[in-house]
Amino acid sequence: MRFTPIVILAAALLLATSQPTRAFAADAVSNAKAPAPQGPTTVTIKTGEQRPDIHPFIYAQFIEHLGRCIYGGIWAEMLEDRKFYFPIEEKYAPYKSLEKTKFPVVGASPWQIIGAADGVTMTKEQPFVGEQTPQIAGGHGIRQRDLGVVDGKKYTGYVWLKSAADNPAAVEVALTASNDVNRDAPAERSAPHKINDITNDYKKYPFEFTADETTDHANLEINAVGDGGVLVGTVSLMPADNVKGMRADTLALLKELDAPMYRWPGGNFVSGYDWRDGIGDRDRRPPRKNPAWTGVEHNDVGLDEFLVFCQELDTEPLIAVNTGFGDDYSAAQEVDYCNGSADTIGGAWRVKNGHAEPYGVKYWCVGNEMFGNWQLGYMALPQYAQKHNLVSKAMLKADPSLELIGVGNFDPKDQTKWTEGMLKDCHEHMDFISEHFYRGRTPWGEKTPEDVSQHVAMLKEEVKKKADGHRDIQQRQGLLPDRAIPIVMDEWNYWHNDYVYGELGCEYDLADALGVAAGLHEFFRNTDIIRMAHYAQTVNVIGCIKTTKTDAFFDTTAYPLMLYRKHFGTKPVAVDFDSTSQNLDVVAALSEDGKSLTIGVVNPSSEPAKLDFKVDGVDPGKAATQWIVAGKDPRATNDVDNDRIKAVESAVEFDGDWELPGFSFGILSIPLK
């Protein structure tokens, strides 16, 4: 994989190397009417006027069983439908949406019959897992195509097999070469892995291969040899360098992202999800139709896998329970599985599954977006408020130390006044209330800097609207100031429609990165009412990390999340400036130890921004460090071969002024005397 270094270069070098990436012409912005030269913008920083601290959970993330976020992104399994949810049929036509992209969505069996169509049948008599198991007659086989492999890399797997006759067939498993010109033509086979000792009971047979080329169109073949037949229970294939089932390349970037909390498993997914499907022997967990989205939910990633993922990243878990088709008993039992002793039903299951010690999960979402008819089991507000309280009481009875997040939906146009009703009827049964928002791309019009400014402002406008709305409601209900229910913005992001990296896998550009930075700024300005925020959804699905079949890289929006998390202060202070000057957005904060002042600036204009700072209450030093993300083209994107948008770190001398390039955001850290 490729790591993205933060190199020490002059900002001008980055500007010189940024390149346009689309039909959007390189000179579209520069040919727009140039704005009048801008004089310095005076910024007054009042370090004596501090807001509540920025909580680390502002930089949290959200992952959901959707598209290629988990399967194809975080999880290392290479095979689709490895448990045979779909019947293997004569006609090989697996893809039902995004067919013409590199990452189409499976809607039928991805397994192709080798030999005559009647050589493979599906039996529902005592299936290995799920509802059916394929039976392969001697001289026939099945293959899965379009697998990504890297020359010289080792891949490990296994297959569960059982004899289907008194005279059992042997089995050969092979990783075959691609035929990129005619992929329906017979592929060149590597030396197969031979399995001869197949018995009348299912047995797990491991195998491994080393790829001899790099391709996205390798095939895994399972062939029955001889006169007898064989039943294939399930199959697995992963890169040998996987880490506890997770992709090593994705995991390395996730560690660099360093998010302090992850929310899981949804999202819309959770309203139809039975968490008990995702525990126990991974190969025996039933495959299901994804209840909210498309494709198959393999149930390979469940509670234990998610919590091991959090342990590996040293991050806090946030689990959402099902208040759609779910019930209070199931939610409490899920709490017991995570936190209970071995004498509870859930805790006993956890111990049986190899996790003797409780996980100690503190934060829980009581449902997700239950105000919407897209949720399974949604209901009117008066009924849902009762269900929220019922579920919350059951969860707290299982573990009184939990901190619970209720479902909110502040929208001035919402006739149900959902957030207001939840706060009124449920505030005694929640510690926080959630809010979600997504914004799409504005029309670029003539692609002027003003269009970029409007786009960049979208997220911060939503944050401010939610914060102001809650202050008003909670003030009227008497919750402020002493009984405030803080907001958890546990889904927020841009959401565009060109799905390049699978379902909802839109790519992000420089303008999106500037908008995410501006959104973070607005969170910093509202720390009195907003405690957490979860960028959605981390990997591929509207995510800040993208993956191919064999590689992973940072999308543009990863940089504000990483840089502010690592370098921005925790104690926000008041800032006065003329915000209409180039539509600049400026924030400042003192470090936790009070030894440095950090300044964040977003410049959505094509022109450089010059700022003169007046700092009250402290004495800034001169030896400062800046981190700048910039480019000439606001539509520039990253891909697996080119990090066009990245961070540039450099040492600067601070004399009270700072200049940033056009289309940029930056962080300046100044030591205090």
N, C-alpha and C positions, 0 to 999 in steps of 0.2 A: 504494500500500500504506500501511498504518498502522504507524508506529513506536510502540513503547511507551516513553514517557519515564519516567525516574526523577525524580519531582518532589519538591521540598522542601516537605513538609507535616507537620503534627503527626500523630502516629500516631492520635490520636482521630478525625481527619477520615476516615481510611481505614475505621475501624470504623463510623463513621456512614454511610458510603456503600456498604459491602458488603451485597449482597442475596442472598437465597436464590434458587436457580435450578431447583429440581425440586419434585416433589410432596412431598418431604421438607419438612415445615412449618418456617417461620421460627422458631417458638417451641419446636420439638421439644427442642432442647438446653436452652433457658432454662427450660422447664417441668419439666425433670428436677430431682430433689431437689438443691438447692444444697449444695455442699460447705461445710464449716465454713471460716470466714475463715482464710487462711493468713498466718502470720508470715513475715518475711524468711528466705530460705534462705541460710545462710552458705557461701560458696565460697572455698576457699583455693587460690590459684594459686602454684605453686612453679616459678619461672622457672629455677632452677638444675637442675631435673630435666627434661632434654630427651630426646625420642625422636629417631630418625633423621628427617631432613627429609621433608616431604611433597613427593613428586615431582609436577611439573606434569601428568604423564600420568594422575594420579588423576582428572582432569577430562576424560578422553578420551571419544570418541563412537564409535558403531558404526552403519554403514548397510549394508543388505542389499537384494538384488533381490527384494522382497516387497511386495505391496500397492502403496500409493501413496508409499512411501518415496523411491524414485528417480524412477520414471515417475509423473507427477502430483504430485510433491512438489519434488524438486530439479531434475529435467530439464524443459526448457521445451516439449518436444513436446506438442502438443495432441491429436493423432490417436491413436486406438487401432488396433492391427493395421495400421500403415501399409504393411507389406510383404506383406499378404495371406496370413498363415499359415492362416487359416480360409477355406474357400471361401465366396464370396458366393452365397447361396441365395435361393430365392423367398420363403420365410418369414423375415421379419425378427424375430428373437428373440435378441438378442445377450447378454442378461444371465442368468447361471446361479446367482448367489448374491448375497446382500444386495440383491435386486431392489427392495425397497421403501425403500431408503435413498437419499441423495443421491449416493452413490458406489458403485454396483453393480459387480460383478466380471464382466468380459467372458468368456464361455465359448463364443461362436460369433461369426460375423462381425458387426462393428459397422457394416458397409456395407449400405445399403439400395438395392435396385434401383429406378431411376426408369424407368417404362414397363413393357413386357411382360417377364415373367420370362425368356423365352428371348433377350432382348436383351443379356444379360450371361452369358458362359460363362467357365469357368476352363480355361486351357490349361496343360499340363505339358510342352509341347514348348519346349525352350530358355527356361525361365523367366528373368525378369530377376534374381530373387533367391529363394532358398528353393526350394519345390517347384512353385509354380504362379503364374500371372499372369492377371489378368482381361482379357478381351477384350470391348469394348463396341461394339455395332452402332450405326450411325447412327440418330439419333432416340431414343436411350436414354442412360441415365447411371447414376451411383451417387452416393449422398450419405452423409456421416457426420453424425449428429445429436448433440444434447446437448453442444455446445461452449460454453465460457464465454468471453464477450467483454465488453469495457467500452466504453461510448460514447466515441467520439473517439479510441480507441487504435488504433494501426497494427499489422497482422499481416502477416508475410511468409512465403512458402512457395515450393514448387516441386513440379513433377510430371515424372516421367520418362515419355516417350511414344514410341511407335513405330507406324507405319502398319501396319494389318492387311490392307490391300487395295491394288490398283494405283491405285484412285481413293480416296485417304485422306479420312477425315472430318476436319473441323475440330473443335476442342474449345473449349468455354466452361467456365471455372471461375468459380464464384460463391460468395460468402458470403451466405447467405440469412437473412432475418429469421425470428424464432421465431413460433410460434403456440402460446402457452402454454395456451390453452383447449382446442384440438384439435390436438395436435402431429402427427396423421396427415394433417391437411388441407394442401393446397398452401401453401407458404410464399411470402411476398413476396420476390422476387429483387432483389438489388442489381445495378448495372451489371456484367455479367460481364467477366472477363478473357478475351479471344479469342486463340486459338493457331491459326495457319493453316499454318505451314511444317513440318508433321509429315513426317518422312522415313522411309525404310525401316530406319534404324538408331535405336536409342534415343538420345534427346537430352533434356537437362535444361532445363525451361522455368520460369523464375521468375515469381512473381506477388505482388501485395500488395493488401491491402484496409484500409480504415479503418471500424471498426464504427460504426453509427449508432444503437445502443442498447446498454444493458447487460442481458445475459441469460445464463442457463446453458443455453439451448436453441437456440443458433444452429446452422446447418448449413453444411457445405462440400459443394458439388455439383460433379461433373465430368460434363459432358454432351458426347456426340459429336453433331456437327451435320453433316448430309449423308447420302449413300448409303453411304459406305464405313465401315470400322471402325477401331478404335484399340486398341492394347495399353497398359495402364497399369502401368509397372514398379513404381514406389513413389511416395508422396506425403509431403509434410511441411508442417506449419503451426505457426509459433511466434509469440509476441509479438515485435514488432520490437525491444523493449528487452532481449531475452535477452542474457546475458553468456556468450559462448563456449558457447552451448547450454543454459545454466543459467537458471532463473527468477530475474529480478532481485529480486523481493520476497522469495523464500526466501533467496537469497544474502545479502541485506542483514541478515536476522535471524541467519543462520549466522555472519556476521562479528561481530555483536554478542554472540552466544553465546561466540565466541572459544575453541572447544575446541582443545587443543594437538595432538591426534592423532585420526585417523579410521581405523577398521578396516573392511575391505571385501574381498571381495564377500559374505561370509557367514561364519557362519550355515549353516543347512541347505542353502541354495542351492549352496554351493561343492562339495558332494560329487558333484554331477552336472554341474558347469560346466566347459566346455572354454574356457580363457581365449583360445585362438586364434580362437574365434568372434567375439571382441569387438575385433579389431584390423583395420586397413586401412580402405578406403573404407566409410564408415558405411552407405551405401545398399546396398552389396553384402554386408554381413554377414547371415548367415542368421537368420531368425526361428526360435525354438524354443519348445516348450512349457516353461514354467518347471519345472525338474526337481524342485523341492521343494514348491512352492506352487501357486497357481492362475494362470490367464491365460497370456499370451504374454511370453516374454523377447525383446524386440526387438533386443537386442545393440547398441543405439545408445550405451550407456554401457559402455565396456570399460576396459582398463588405461590408455590414454592419457587418456581423459576423466576417470577417477578421479584421475590424477596431476595433470592440469591443474586439477581441482577443488581439490586440496590446495595447489597453488601459489597459486591465487587466494585461498585462505583463510589462507595462510602457516602451514600446519599439517603435522604429520608423518604420512606414510602408513604404515599397517600392512596388509599384504596376506596373506590366507589362501590357501594352496595346496590343491588337491584331493588328499586322501589317501583318498577313497572310490573312485570309478571312475578317479581319476587315478593317475599313476605317477611314479617318481623322475626319469625322463628329461624328462617334461613340466614338472615342478616346476623342474628345473635350467634348462630352456629359458626358462621364465617369468622366472627370475632374470636370465638373459642378456638377455632383452628389456628389462628395467628397468635393469640395471646393466652389461651387458657391452659390449665394444668391437664395432666394426663387423665384425670378422673372426669373430665368433660367429654362429651361425644366427639366434638371437633378436635379437642386437644389430643385425644387418644388416636384419632386418625393421623394427626400430624406426627406423633411419635412413631406410629406404625410405618409411616412413609419416610422415616429416617431422619427426622428433625426433632430431637428430644427436647431441646430448649425452646421456650416460646420466643416468637420474633419480637414481641413488644411493639406492635404497630400502634402509633398514637393518634394519627390523623385519619379521618374517614369522611367521605362524601356520602350523605344520605340521599342517594338518587342523582339523576342527571336530567336537566331540561324537561322535567315532567309537566311543564306548561304546554308542551308542543305535541301535536297529533302525530308527529313522526316517531314518538316514543311508544313502544309497546306498553299497553296498560295505562296510558295517560288518562287523567280524569280532571274534573272541574276543581277549582281551587278549594272550596269548602271541604270536599271529600279528601283531597290530597293532603291538606293541612292535618286532618285527623290521622292519615296514614303516616305522614312524617313523624308525628308525635308518638304513634304506636311503635314504629320501627326504632326511633331514637331511644325510647324507654327500654326496649328489649336489648339493644346494643349496650346501653349503659349498665344494665343489670348484669350483663356478661362481663363488662370491664368498666367500672366507674371512672377510670382515668382518661377515657377517650375524649378527644376534642372533635366535635361534629360540625359539618358544613352543610347547611340547608340549601335548597334550590331557590335561587332568585332569578328575576328577569325584569330589571327596571327598563322600561321603555315608555316614554311619554305617550306613545300611541296605543299602548296596551290597555284595552278596555276592561280587562279583568283585574287590573292593578295587582298583578301577581306578587311582586316584591312587597308591596304594602301589606297585603293580606298575610303573607308568610311571616313578616316581622310582627304583625299584630297577634297572630294566633300561635306562633311557634317559637317566639324568641326565647322562651324559657327552656326550649329543647334543642337549642343550637348554640354553638360558640362563634360561628362565622356564617356568612351567607354568600353564595357564589353568584357571579355574573359572568356572562360570556359575550364576546363580540368578534365578528370578522368583518373586514372591509375588502371590497374588490378594487380592481384597477379603474381609475378615472379615465375617461376618454382623453387620449393624448392630444387631440386637436391638431394644431400646427407644431406640436412638440416644442413649445416654448418653455423657458424656465418657470413661467407662472404655472404651467401644468404640473411640473415637478413639485413645486411648492404645495399645490393643492393635494397632491397624492401623499406627500410626506406628512401633511398635517392630519391625515385621516385617523390614525390610531390614537394620537393624543387627544383629538376631539372626542372620541368615544370614551376614553378614560375619564376625561373631565365631566362628560355628561353623566356617567354612572356615579362618580363621586359626589357631584352636586345633588343628584337626585336622591341619593341615600342620606345625605346630610339633611335635606329638606324633610324626607319622610321620618327619619329617626328623631329629628327635632320635634316634629308635630306629635309623634307618639310618645315622647318623653323618654326615649332611650338615650339621647345625648343630653349631657356629656357623660353621665356616670355609668350607663348600662349599654353603651354602644355595641353594636354587632358589626365587627369589621368585615370588609369585603374581601373575598377570595376570587380574584379574576382568573379562574382556573382554565379558561380557554380564551386566547386572544391571538390575533395574527391577521395578516393579509391572506386573502384566498382568491387566487386567479384560476382561470379555466383551461389553460393549456396544460394538459396532464402528460408531462414528458416522462415522468418516472413512475408510471403506474397510476392506479386509481387515486385521484386527488393529488397526484405527484407533480404539482406545478413548480416551476423553477422561479427563483427570485433574482432580482437585479439590484443594481446599486441604489436606485430610488427606494426600493423596499427596505434595504439596510438602513438608509437614512430615516425612514419612517419608523422602523423598530427602535432606533436610537431615540427619536423624538417621543415615542410611546413610553420608553423607560423614563425619560425626563419627566413626563406627566405623572408617572407613578411616584417619582421622588417628591413631586410637589403636593402629593395627596397622601402622605404617610399617616396622617391622622385617621384616615378611614379605610385605607387599602393596606392589608397586611401581607397578602401573597398574590402572586401572579404566575400562571403556568402557560408558557409559550406552547402552542399546539402546532404539530405533533412530533417534533424532534427529528424523526428520520423519514425521508421520502414524502410522506403524506403532509403536504403543506409544511415541510420540515426544514430545519436549518442544516441538516446533514443529508446528503444524497448518496445513494449507492447504485453501482452497476451490479452485474452478477459476480464480479471479481474484484471490485475496488470500491473505495469510499472517499468522499471529499466534503469539505465545508462549502455550503452554499453561502451566499452573501450575508444573509441575516444572522449567521452564526457569530459574526464579528462584533456587533454591538453587544450581544448577550455575553460573550466571553470577556470582552475588554472592560465593560463596566463592572461585571462581576469581580474581575481580578484587580482593577486599578482605581475604580471610583470610590470615594469616601462613603462613610455610613451615616454621617451627621449632616443632613441637608441644611443649608443656610439661605437666607433671603438674597435675592438677586434683583436689581433694578436696571432696566435697559430699554431701549427703543426696539420693541420686537418687530416693528414694521420695516426696520432696516434690513433689506434682503430676506425678510421672513426668518431671521435667525431665531434659534431656540437655545437658550443658555441656562445652565444649572451649575450649582457649586455645592460642595460638601467637604467637611473636615474628615480626616481619617479617624479611625477608631481611637488611636492613641493621641490624636490632636497634634501630631507633629508635622502634618502636611495638609495643604489645601489642594483639592482637585476641582477642576473646571471641565464641564462638558459642553460642547457646542455642536449644533447641527446647522450646516449651511446648505440649503436646498437651491441656492442660486448658482448660475454658471460662473459668476464673478467671484474672485477671492474676497474673503471677509477679513477686515482689519478691526481689531478690538483693542481698546484702551481700558485697562482695569484700574479701578479705585477700590482698594481692599481695606475695609474698616475693621479695627479690632485686633489685627495680627500684623506681624512684620514678615513679609515673604522674602525668601532667599532668592538667589539668582540661578543656581544650578538646577534646572528643571528637566523633566522628561515628558515627551509628547508621544501619543499614539494616534495616527491619522489613517483613516480609510477614505480614499478619494478616487476619482476617475473623471475623464472628460465626457464619457457617455453615460447618462443616467440609466440606460437600458442594458448596460454591460452585465453579463452573467458569468458565473463560473461553470466549468464542466470538468470531467475527469482528467482531461489533458491540459487544462489551462486555468490557473487561479488568477483571473484578471483582476478580481477584487480581493484585496487582502490588507492586512494591517502593516503599517510602517512605523517603527519605533526609532526615535532619535533623541539625543540630548540637545537641549536648547538653553540659551541664557535668557532668563526672564527679567525684563526691565519695565514691566507694567503693561506691555503690549503683546499681542499674539496675532498671527496671520494664518488663516486656513485657506486651502485651495477651494475653488468652486466644486459643487457637488461633493460634499465631504461631511464627515463628522470626526470629531477629535476629542481626546481627553488630555488635559495638561495637569501634571502633578508637580506641585511646587513645595519644596521643604520650607518650613517656617523656622525663623531664627529663635 
